[in-house]
Amino acid sequence: MKNIPTYEDFVNEAIKASDAYDTSDAVQTVIDGKRELVFISTMKGPLYRANNKWELHSMNHGLKNGLKSIKVDNKTVGDAWVLYRTDKKRAQKLADYAASKEGFLRDETPDEARLIGNLLDYRKSDIEEYVKKRYKL
């Protein structure tokens, strides 16, 4: 039964969470039209310099390929942006959510985890698997 394809296997709007573990890959999924937006975050301090270089490189790659950006307000450590294709309202919703969490995509409830996962176009099954593990449901 596990190998039977689902609706999500055939639509472009939902990606496997594993397709976006790396920022470069995450940005590419938006460029390729597989989803609408991506969250990029940098940290401050010398220990993060190398990582920030790759985050910023990924962001610039997205901008050069037609993506737009919204800077996240209220980031307490470093900077964050939401890159998006066309849906500015949806991108702003994610940016506002992150701003309410000091600039991070931090979930504290199953509903918040689902909100983030849905805004980032993760597959419903991946979202529910995360919620089940994180919140012991």
DSSP file (Angstrom, degrees, kcal/mol; ACC not computed):
  #  RESIDUE AA STRUCTURE BP1 BP2  ACC     N-H-->O    O-->H-N    N-H-->O    O-->H-N    TCO  KAPPA ALPHA  PHI   PSI    X-CA   Y-CA   Z-CA
    1    1 A M    >         0   0    0      0, 0.0     3,-1.4     0, 0.0     0, 0.0   0.000 360.0 360.0 360.0 -30.7    0.0    0.0    0.0
    2    2 A K  T 3   +     0   0    0      1,-0.3     0, 0.0     3,-0.0     0, 0.0   0.779 360.0  56.6 -65.5 -26.7    2.8    2.4    0.7
    3    3 A N  T 3  S+     0   0    0      2,-0.1    -1,-0.3     0, 0.0     3,-0.0   0.405  75.5 113.9 -89.6   3.5    4.0    2.5   -2.9
    4    4 A I  S <  S-     0   0    0     -3,-1.4     0, 0.0     1,-0.1     0, 0.0  -0.638  73.5-118.3 -75.4 122.8    0.7    3.6   -4.4
    5    5 A P        -     0   0    0      0, 0.0     2,-0.2     0, 0.0    -1,-0.1  -0.280  28.7-150.4 -61.5 145.3    1.1    7.1   -5.9
    6    6 A T    >   -     0   0    0      1,-0.1     3,-1.3    -3,-0.0     4,-0.4  -0.604  32.3 -96.4-107.5 172.7   -1.0    9.9   -4.3
    7    7 A Y  G >> S+     0   0    0      1,-0.3     3,-1.9    -2,-0.2     4,-0.6   0.886 123.3  60.3 -53.6 -41.4   -2.4   13.0   -5.8
    8    8 A E  G 34 S+     0   0    0      1,-0.3     3,-0.4     2,-0.2    -1,-0.3   0.748  92.6  65.9 -63.7 -23.4    0.6   14.9   -4.4
    9    9 A D  G <4 S+     0   0    0     -3,-1.3    -1,-0.3     1,-0.2    -2,-0.2   0.671 107.5  41.4 -69.9 -14.9    3.0   12.8   -6.4
   10   10 A F  T <4 S+     0   0    0     -3,-1.9     2,-0.3    -4,-0.4    -1,-0.2   0.498  98.7  80.6-113.5  -5.9    1.6   14.3   -9.6
   11   11 A V     <  -     0   0    0     -4,-0.6     3,-0.5    -3,-0.4    23,-0.0  -0.763  65.6-142.1-105.7 152.4    1.2   18.0   -8.8
   12   12 A N  S    S+     0   0    0     -2,-0.3    -1,-0.1     1,-0.2    -4,-0.0   0.706  88.1  76.0 -79.9 -20.7    3.9   20.6   -8.9
   13   13 A E  S    S+     0   0    0     22,-0.1     2,-0.5     1,-0.1    23,-0.2   0.670  89.2  58.4 -74.0 -16.8    2.7   22.6   -5.9
   14   14 A A        -     0   0    0     -3,-0.5     2,-0.3    -6,-0.2   108,-0.2  -0.947  63.8-173.8-119.4 131.6    4.0   20.2   -3.2
   15   15 A I  B     -a  122   0A   0    106,-3.0   108,-2.4    -2,-0.5     2,-0.2  -0.810  34.2 -99.1-116.1 159.3    7.6   19.1   -2.8
   16   16 A K    >   -     0   0    0     -2,-0.3     3,-1.8   106,-0.2     4,-0.3  -0.551  31.9-126.3 -69.6 140.9    9.2   16.5   -0.5
   17   17 A A  G >  S+     0   0    0      1,-0.3     3,-1.8    -2,-0.2    -1,-0.1   0.853 110.4  63.8 -57.5 -33.0   10.7   18.2    2.5
   18   18 A S  G >  S+     0   0    0      1,-0.3     3,-0.8     2,-0.2    -1,-0.3   0.698  89.0  68.6 -66.7 -17.9   14.0   16.5    1.6
   19   19 A D  G <  S+     0   0    0     -3,-1.8    -1,-0.3     1,-0.2    -2,-0.2   0.627 106.3  40.4 -72.1 -11.7   14.0   18.5   -1.7
   20   20 A A  G <  S+     0   0    0     -3,-1.8    -1,-0.2    -4,-0.3    -2,-0.2   0.102  75.1 108.4-127.6  22.9   14.6   21.7    0.3
   21   21 A Y  S <  S+     0   0    0     -3,-0.8     2,-0.4     4,-0.1    -1,-0.1   0.873  78.7  57.0 -67.6 -35.2   17.1   20.7    3.1
   22   22 A D  S  > S-     0   0    0     -4,-0.2     4,-2.6     1,-0.1     5,-0.2  -0.807  84.8-134.3 -97.8 136.4   19.9   22.7    1.4
   23   23 A T  H  > S+     0   0    0     -2,-0.4     4,-2.8     1,-0.2     5,-0.2   0.884 105.6  53.5 -59.4 -40.8   19.2   26.4    0.7
   24   24 A S  H  > S+     0   0    0      1,-0.2     4,-2.1     2,-0.2    -1,-0.2   0.928 112.4  43.9 -60.2 -45.6   20.6   26.2   -2.8
   25   25 A D  H  > S+     0   0    0      2,-0.2     4,-1.9     1,-0.2    -2,-0.2   0.887 112.3  53.9 -66.0 -38.4   18.2   23.3   -3.6
   26   26 A A  H  X S+     0   0    0     -4,-2.6     4,-1.1     1,-0.2    -2,-0.2   0.924 109.6  46.9 -62.6 -44.8   15.3   25.1   -1.9
   27   27 A V  H >X S+     0   0    0     -4,-2.8     4,-2.4     1,-0.2     3,-0.6   0.908 109.3  55.3 -63.0 -41.3   15.8   28.2   -4.0
   28   28 A Q  H 3X S+     0   0    0     -4,-2.1     4,-2.7     1,-0.2    -1,-0.2   0.851 100.3  59.0 -62.7 -34.1   16.0   26.1   -7.2
   29   29 A T  H 3<>S+     0   0    0     -4,-1.9     5,-2.4     2,-0.2     6,-0.9   0.850 109.0  45.4 -63.8 -31.9   12.7   24.5   -6.4
   30   30 A V  H X<5S+     0   0    0     -4,-1.1     3,-1.4    -3,-0.6    -2,-0.2   0.919 112.2  50.0 -75.3 -44.9   11.1   27.9   -6.5
   31   31 A I  H 3<5S+     0   0    0     -4,-2.4    -2,-0.2     1,-0.3    -1,-0.2   0.902 110.1  52.1 -57.0 -41.2   13.0   28.9   -9.7
   32   32 A D  T 3<5S-     0   0    0     -4,-2.7    -1,-0.3    -5,-0.2    -2,-0.2   0.498 116.5-115.5 -76.5  -3.7   11.8   25.7  -11.3
   33   33 A G  T < 5S+     0   0    0     -3,-1.4    -3,-0.2     2,-0.2    -2,-0.1   0.660  79.9 125.0  80.1  15.9    8.2   26.4  -10.4
   34   34 A K  S   <S+     0   0    0     -5,-2.4     2,-0.3    -6,-0.2    -4,-0.2   0.699  82.6   0.5 -80.5 -19.3    7.8   23.5   -8.0
   35   35 A R        -     0   0    0     -6,-0.9    -2,-0.2    -5,-0.1    -1,-0.1  -0.944  69.7-117.2-157.9 176.2    6.7   25.8   -5.2
   36   36 A E  S    S+     0   0    0     -2,-0.3    49,-1.8   -23,-0.2     2,-0.3   0.820  79.6  11.6 -94.9 -34.9    6.0   29.5   -4.5
   37   37 A L  E     -B   84   0B   0     82,-0.3     2,-0.3    47,-0.2    47,-0.2  -0.943  47.7-158.3-149.4 165.6    8.5   30.6   -1.9
   38   38 A V  E     -B   83   0B   0     45,-2.4    45,-2.5    -2,-0.3     2,-0.5  -0.983  18.3-132.9-143.9 149.0   11.6   29.9    0.2
   39   39 A F  E     -B   82   0B   0     -2,-0.3     2,-0.4    43,-0.2    43,-0.2  -0.902  20.6-171.3-107.1 130.8   12.9   31.2    3.5
   40   40 A I  E     -B   81   0B   0     41,-2.9    41,-2.6    -2,-0.5     2,-0.4  -0.984   5.0-178.5-125.8 133.8   16.6   32.2    3.8
   41   41 A S  E     -B   80   0B   0     -2,-0.4     2,-0.3    39,-0.2    39,-0.2  -0.987   8.6-168.1-134.8 140.0   18.3   33.1    7.0
   42   42 A T        -     0   0    0     37,-3.5    37,-0.4    -2,-0.4     2,-0.3  -0.870  11.8-145.8-119.9 159.6   21.8   34.3    8.0
   43   43 A M        -     0   0    0     -2,-0.3     2,-0.3    35,-0.2    35,-0.2  -0.747  16.9-116.3-117.2 166.4   23.4   34.5   11.4
   44   44 A K        +     0   0    0     -2,-0.3     3,-0.1    34,-0.1     5,-0.0  -0.761  65.0  58.0-103.6 152.2   25.9   37.0   12.8
   45   45 A G  S >  S-     0   0    0     -2,-0.3     3,-1.3     1,-0.1     4,-0.4  -0.167  87.7 -81.5 113.3 156.2   29.4   36.3   14.0
   46   46 A P  G >  S+     0   0    0      0, 0.0     3,-0.9     0, 0.0     4,-0.4   0.775 120.2  64.0 -64.2 -28.2   32.6   34.8   12.6
   47   47 A L  G 3  S+     0   0    0      1,-0.2     4,-0.3     2,-0.1     3,-0.2   0.753 106.2  44.9 -67.4 -21.9   31.5   31.2   13.1
   48   48 A Y  G <> S+     0   0    0     -3,-1.3     4,-3.1     1,-0.1     5,-0.3   0.468  82.0 101.1 -99.6  -3.4   28.7   31.7   10.6
   49   49 A R  H <> S+     0   0    0     -3,-0.9     4,-1.9    -4,-0.4    -1,-0.1   0.884  84.2  45.0 -53.8 -47.8   30.7   33.6    7.9
   50   50 A A  H  > S+     0   0    0     -4,-0.4     4,-1.3     1,-0.2    -1,-0.2   0.925 115.5  47.1 -64.9 -43.9   31.1   30.5    5.6
   51   51 A N  H  > S+     0   0    0     -4,-0.3     4,-2.2     1,-0.2     3,-0.3   0.916 109.9  53.4 -63.4 -43.0   27.5   29.4    5.9
   52   52 A N  H  X S+     0   0    0     -4,-3.1     4,-3.0     1,-0.2     5,-0.3   0.873 102.1  59.9 -59.8 -37.2   26.2   33.0    5.3
   53   53 A K  H  X S+     0   0    0     -4,-1.9     4,-2.1    -5,-0.3    -1,-0.2   0.913 109.0  42.8 -57.2 -44.0   28.3   33.1    2.1
   54   54 A W  H  X S+     0   0    0     -4,-1.3     4,-2.4    -3,-0.3    -1,-0.2   0.872 113.2  52.1 -72.8 -36.8   26.4   30.1    0.7
   55   55 A E  H  X S+     0   0    0     -4,-2.2     4,-2.3     2,-0.2    -2,-0.2   0.945 113.4  43.9 -62.2 -47.5   23.0   31.5    1.9
   56   56 A L  H  X S+     0   0    0     -4,-3.0     4,-2.7     2,-0.2    -2,-0.2   0.868 111.6  53.7 -67.2 -36.6   23.6   34.8    0.3
   57   57 A H  H  X S+     0   0    0     -4,-2.1     4,-2.3    -5,-0.3    -1,-0.2   0.927 110.0  48.2 -60.9 -44.7   24.9   33.1   -2.9
   58   58 A S  H  X S+     0   0    0     -4,-2.4     4,-2.1     2,-0.2    -2,-0.2   0.909 111.8  49.7 -62.6 -42.4   21.7   31.1   -3.1
   59   59 A M  H  X S+     0   0    0     -4,-2.3     4,-2.5     1,-0.2    -2,-0.2   0.936 111.1  48.4 -63.1 -46.4   19.6   34.2   -2.5
   60   60 A N  H  X S+     0   0    0     -4,-2.7     4,-2.6     1,-0.2    -1,-0.2   0.875 108.5  54.9 -62.1 -37.1   21.4   36.1   -5.2
   61   61 A H  H  X S+     0   0    0     -4,-2.3     4,-1.0     2,-0.2    -1,-0.2   0.920 109.6  47.6 -60.4 -43.6   21.0   33.2   -7.6
   62   62 A G  H  <>S+     0   0    0     -4,-2.1     5,-2.5     1,-0.2     3,-0.5   0.921 112.0  48.7 -63.3 -44.6   17.2   33.3   -7.0
   63   63 A L  H ><5S+     0   0    0     -4,-2.5     3,-1.4     1,-0.2    -2,-0.2   0.888 109.1  52.9 -64.0 -39.4   17.1   37.1   -7.5
   64   64 A K  H 3<5S+     0   0    0     -4,-2.6    -1,-0.2     1,-0.3    -2,-0.2   0.733 107.3  54.9 -66.7 -21.4   19.1   36.8  -10.8
   65   65 A N  T 3<5S-     0   0    0     -4,-1.0    -1,-0.3    -3,-0.5    -2,-0.2   0.046 130.5 -88.1-103.8  24.9   16.5   34.2  -11.9
   66   66 A G  T < 5S+     0   0    0     -3,-1.4    -3,-0.2     1,-0.3    -2,-0.1   0.435  79.8 138.2  93.8   0.4   13.5   36.4  -11.4
   67   67 A L      < -     0   0    0     -5,-2.5    -1,-0.3    -6,-0.2     2,-0.2  -0.454  41.2-142.1 -77.1 155.0   12.5   35.8   -7.8
   68   68 A K  E     -C   84   0B   0     16,-2.8    16,-2.3    -2,-0.1     2,-0.3  -0.714  14.3-142.2-109.7 164.3   11.5   38.7   -5.6
   69   69 A S  E     -C   83   0B   0     -2,-0.2     2,-0.4    14,-0.2    14,-0.2  -0.950  15.1-165.0-134.2 152.0   12.3   39.2   -1.9
   70   70 A I  E     -C   82   0B   0     12,-1.9    12,-2.4    -2,-0.3     2,-0.3  -0.996  26.0-133.1-128.3 125.1   10.8   40.4    1.3
   71   71 A K  E     -C   81   0B   0     -2,-0.4     2,-0.4    10,-0.2    10,-0.3  -0.612  22.6-123.6 -78.6 137.0   13.1   41.1    4.2
   72   72 A V    >   -     0   0    0      8,-2.9     3,-0.5    -2,-0.3     8,-0.4  -0.679  24.3-141.5 -82.5 127.9   11.9   39.7    7.5
   73   73 A D  T 3  S+     0   0    0     -2,-0.4    30,-0.1     1,-0.2     3,-0.1  -0.393  76.3  32.3 -80.3 163.4   11.5   42.3   10.3
   74   74 A N  T 3   +     0   0    0      1,-0.2     2,-0.5    -2,-0.1    -1,-0.2   0.651  69.7 162.0  68.6  18.5   12.4   41.7   13.9
   75   75 A K    <   -     0   0    0     -3,-0.5    28,-0.2     1,-0.2    -1,-0.2  -0.612  20.7-167.8 -72.5 119.4   15.3   39.3   13.2
   76   76 A T  S    S+     0   0    0     26,-1.7     2,-0.4    -2,-0.5    -1,-0.2   0.764  74.6  32.4 -82.7 -26.6   17.2   39.3   16.5
   77   77 A V  S    S-     0   0    0     25,-0.4    -1,-0.3   -35,-0.1     2,-0.2  -0.917 123.9 -33.0-135.3 106.7   20.3   37.5   15.1
   78   78 A G  S    S-     0   0    0     -2,-0.4     2,-0.3    -3,-0.2   -35,-0.2  -0.504  86.1 -63.6  85.5-155.8   21.4   38.0   11.5
   79   79 A D        -     0   0    0    -37,-0.4   -37,-3.5    -2,-0.2     2,-0.3  -0.895  39.6-165.4-132.4 160.0   19.0   38.6    8.7
   80   80 A A  E     -B   41   0B   0     -8,-0.4    -8,-2.9    -2,-0.3     2,-0.3  -0.993   4.2-175.8-147.3 152.3   16.2   36.7    6.9
   81   81 A W  E     -BC  40  71B   0    -41,-2.6   -41,-2.9    -2,-0.3     2,-0.5  -0.967  21.5-137.5-141.8 155.7   14.3   37.0    3.7
   82   82 A V  E     -BC  39  70B   0    -12,-2.4   -12,-1.9    -2,-0.3     2,-0.4  -0.988  21.1-159.7-111.5 121.7   11.4   35.3    1.9
   83   83 A L  E     +BC  38  69B   0    -45,-2.5   -45,-2.4    -2,-0.5     2,-0.3  -0.831  18.9 173.5 -97.6 141.1   12.0   34.8   -1.8
   84   84 A Y  E     -BC  37  68B   0    -16,-2.3   -16,-2.8    -2,-0.4   -47,-0.2  -0.955  35.1-140.5-146.4 162.4    9.0   34.2   -3.9
   85   85 A R  S    S-     0   0    0    -49,-1.8    -1,-0.2    -2,-0.3   -48,-0.1   0.944  83.9 -34.1 -86.6 -65.7    7.8   33.9   -7.5
   86   86 A T  S    S+     0   0    0    -50,-0.1     2,-1.5     1,-0.1     3,-0.2   0.600 109.2  89.3-134.3 -23.7    4.5   35.7   -7.8
   87   87 A D     >  +     0   0    0      1,-0.2     4,-2.2   -51,-0.2     5,-0.2  -0.597  39.7 167.1 -92.5  82.4    2.4   35.4   -4.6
   88   88 A K  H  > S+     0   0    0     -2,-1.5     4,-2.8     1,-0.2    -1,-0.2   0.858  75.1  57.6 -63.3 -36.3    3.5   38.5   -2.6
   89   89 A K  H  > S+     0   0    0      2,-0.2     4,-1.8     1,-0.2    -1,-0.2   0.922 109.4  44.2 -61.7 -44.7    0.6   38.1   -0.2
   90   90 A R  H  > S+     0   0    0      2,-0.2     4,-1.8     1,-0.2    -1,-0.2   0.902 113.0  51.2 -66.6 -42.0    1.6   34.6    0.7
   91   91 A A  H  X S+     0   0    0     -4,-2.2     4,-2.4     1,-0.2    -2,-0.2   0.901 109.2  51.3 -61.7 -41.1    5.3   35.5    1.0
   92   92 A Q  H  X S+     0   0    0     -4,-2.8     4,-2.9     1,-0.2    -1,-0.2   0.865 104.9  56.9 -65.1 -35.5    4.3   38.4    3.3
   93   93 A K  H  X S+     0   0    0     -4,-1.8     4,-2.1     2,-0.2    -1,-0.2   0.915 110.0  44.2 -61.2 -42.9    2.3   36.0    5.5
   94   94 A L  H  X S+     0   0    0     -4,-1.8     4,-2.6     2,-0.2    -2,-0.2   0.910 113.7  50.4 -68.2 -41.4    5.5   33.8    6.0
   95   95 A A  H  X S+     0   0    0     -4,-2.4     4,-2.4     1,-0.2    -2,-0.2   0.904 111.4  48.5 -62.8 -41.1    7.6   36.9    6.6
   96   96 A D  H  X S+     0   0    0     -4,-2.9     4,-1.8     2,-0.2    -1,-0.2   0.896 110.5  51.1 -65.7 -40.1    5.1   38.2    9.2
   97   97 A Y  H  X S+     0   0    0     -4,-2.1     4,-0.6    -5,-0.2     3,-0.2   0.951 111.6  47.0 -61.4 -48.2    5.0   34.8   10.9
   98   98 A A  H ><>S+     0   0    0     -4,-2.6     5,-2.8     1,-0.2     3,-1.4   0.903 109.1  54.8 -60.6 -41.3    8.8   34.7   11.1
   99   99 A A  H ><5S+     0   0    0     -4,-2.4     3,-1.2     1,-0.3    -1,-0.2   0.858 103.1  56.1 -60.8 -34.5    8.9   38.3   12.4
  100  100 A S  H 3<5S+     0   0    0     -4,-1.8    -1,-0.3     1,-0.3    -2,-0.2   0.653 107.9  50.0 -71.3 -13.6    6.5   37.2   15.2
  101  101 A K  T X<5S-     0   0    0     -3,-1.4     3,-1.0    -4,-0.6    -1,-0.3  -0.167 130.7 -90.6-115.2  35.8    9.1   34.5   16.1
  102  102 A E  T < 5S-     0   0    0     -3,-1.2   -26,-1.7     1,-0.2   -25,-0.4   0.773  86.7 -50.8  60.3  30.0   12.1   36.9   16.3
  103  103 A G  T 3 <S+     0   0    0     -5,-2.8     2,-0.3     1,-0.3    -1,-0.2   0.570 114.9 107.7  90.2  10.4   12.9   36.3   12.6
  104  104 A F  S <  S-     0   0    0     -3,-1.0     2,-1.3    -6,-0.9    -1,-0.3  -0.825  74.8-121.5-118.1 157.4   12.9   32.5   12.7
  105  105 A L        +     0   0    0     -2,-0.3     2,-0.6    -3,-0.1    -7,-0.1  -0.639  54.1 158.7 -92.1  74.8   10.5   29.8   11.4
  106  106 A R        -     0   0    0     -2,-1.3     2,-0.4    -8,-0.1    -2,-0.1  -0.888  26.2-158.1-106.0 119.4   10.0   28.4   14.9
  107  107 A D        +     0   0    0     -2,-0.6    -2,-0.0     1,-0.1     4,-0.0  -0.799  18.2 174.1 -99.0 141.1    6.9   26.3   15.5
  108  108 A E        +     0   0    0     -2,-0.4    -1,-0.1     1,-0.1     3,-0.0   0.393  69.0  36.0-120.8  -3.8    5.5   25.8   19.0
  109  109 A T  S  > S-     0   0    0      1,-0.1     4,-2.2     0, 0.0     5,-0.2  -0.953  84.1-110.2-142.6 160.7    2.3   24.0   18.1
  110  110 A P  H  > S+     0   0    0      0, 0.0     4,-2.4     0, 0.0     5,-0.2   0.884 119.3  54.7 -59.0 -37.1    1.2   21.4   15.6
  111  111 A D  H  > S+     0   0    0      1,-0.2     4,-2.3     2,-0.2     5,-0.1   0.888 107.3  49.2 -65.7 -38.0   -1.0   24.1   13.9
  112  112 A E  H  > S+     0   0    0      2,-0.2     4,-2.5     1,-0.2    -1,-0.2   0.904 110.2  51.4 -66.4 -39.9    2.1   26.4   13.5
  113  113 A A  H  X S+     0   0    0     -4,-2.2     4,-2.5     1,-0.2    -2,-0.2   0.910 111.3  47.7 -61.8 -41.6    4.1   23.5   12.0
  114  114 A R  H  X S+     0   0    0     -4,-2.4     4,-2.8     2,-0.2     5,-0.2   0.900 109.8  53.2 -66.1 -40.4    1.3   22.9    9.5
  115  115 A L  H  X S+     0   0    0     -4,-2.3     4,-2.5     2,-0.2    -2,-0.2   0.951 112.4  43.9 -58.9 -50.4    1.1   26.6    8.7
  116  116 A I  H  X S+     0   0    0     -4,-2.5     4,-2.1     1,-0.2    -2,-0.2   0.948 114.7  49.1 -60.1 -50.1    4.8   26.8    7.9
  117  117 A G  H  <>S+     0   0    0     -4,-2.5     5,-2.7     1,-0.2    -1,-0.2   0.890 112.9  47.3 -58.7 -41.7    4.8   23.5    6.0
  118  118 A N  H ><5S+     0   0    0     -4,-2.8     3,-1.4     1,-0.2    -1,-0.2   0.905 110.4  51.3 -68.2 -41.3    1.8   24.5    3.9
  119  119 A L  H 3<5S+     0   0    0     -4,-2.5   -82,-0.3     1,-0.3    -1,-0.2   0.851 111.5  48.7 -63.2 -32.6    3.3   28.0    3.1
  120  120 A L  T 3<5S-     0   0    0     -4,-2.1    -1,-0.3    -5,-0.2    -2,-0.2   0.345 114.5-120.1 -89.3   6.8    6.5   26.3    2.0
  121  121 A D  T < 5 +     0   0    0     -3,-1.4  -106,-3.0     1,-0.2    -3,-0.2   0.827  52.2 163.9  60.8  36.3    4.6   23.9   -0.2
  122  122 A Y  B   < -a   15   0A   0     -5,-2.7  -106,-0.2  -108,-0.2    -1,-0.2  -0.545  48.8 -89.7 -78.8 152.2    5.8   20.7    1.5
  123  123 A R     >  -     0   0    0   -108,-2.4     4,-2.3    -2,-0.2     3,-0.3  -0.314  31.3-124.2 -59.2 141.7    3.8   17.5    0.9
  124  124 A K  H  > S+     0   0    0      1,-0.2     4,-2.7     2,-0.2     5,-0.2   0.882 112.2  54.4 -55.8 -40.0    1.0   17.0    3.3
  125  125 A S  H  > S+     0   0    0      1,-0.2     4,-1.9     2,-0.2    -1,-0.2   0.877 108.4  48.2 -65.7 -36.4    2.4   13.6    4.3
  126  126 A D  H  > S+     0   0    0     -3,-0.3     4,-2.2     2,-0.2    -1,-0.2   0.889 111.8  50.2 -68.6 -39.3    5.8   15.1    5.1
  127  127 A I  H  X S+     0   0    0     -4,-2.3     4,-2.7     1,-0.2    -2,-0.2   0.947 112.3  46.2 -62.8 -48.1    4.2   17.8    7.2
  128  128 A E  H  X S+     0   0    0     -4,-2.7     4,-2.6     1,-0.2    -1,-0.2   0.856 110.2  53.6 -66.3 -34.4    2.1   15.3    9.1
  129  129 A E  H  X S+     0   0    0     -4,-1.9     4,-2.1    -5,-0.2    -1,-0.2   0.922 110.9  47.1 -63.7 -43.2    5.2   13.1    9.6
  130  130 A Y  H  X S+     0   0    0     -4,-2.2     4,-3.2     2,-0.2     5,-0.3   0.940 112.9  48.6 -61.9 -47.8    7.1   16.0   11.1
  131  131 A V  H  X S+     0   0    0     -4,-2.7     4,-2.7     1,-0.2     6,-0.4   0.913 110.5  51.5 -60.1 -43.5    4.1   17.0   13.4
  132  132 A K  H  X>S+     0   0    0     -4,-2.6     5,-0.8    -5,-0.2     4,-0.6   0.917 116.3  39.7 -61.1 -44.2    3.8   13.4   14.6
  133  133 A K  H  <5S+     0   0    0     -4,-2.1     3,-0.3     3,-0.2    -2,-0.2   0.927 120.0  44.0 -70.8 -45.5    7.5   13.2   15.5
  134  134 A R  H  <5S+     0   0    0     -4,-3.2    -2,-0.2     1,-0.2    -3,-0.2   0.881 126.3  29.3 -69.4 -39.7    7.8   16.7   16.9
  135  135 A Y  H  <5S-     0   0    0     -4,-2.7    -1,-0.2    -5,-0.3    -2,-0.2   0.271 101.4-123.2-109.2   9.9    4.6   16.7   18.9
  136  136 A K  T  <5       0   0    0     -4,-0.6    -3,-0.2    -3,-0.3    -4,-0.2   0.872 360.0 360.0  52.5  44.6    4.3   13.0   19.7
  137  137 A L      <       0   0    0     -5,-0.8    -5,-0.1    -6,-0.4    -1,-0.1   0.419 360.0 360.0 -91.1 360.0    0.9   12.7   18.1
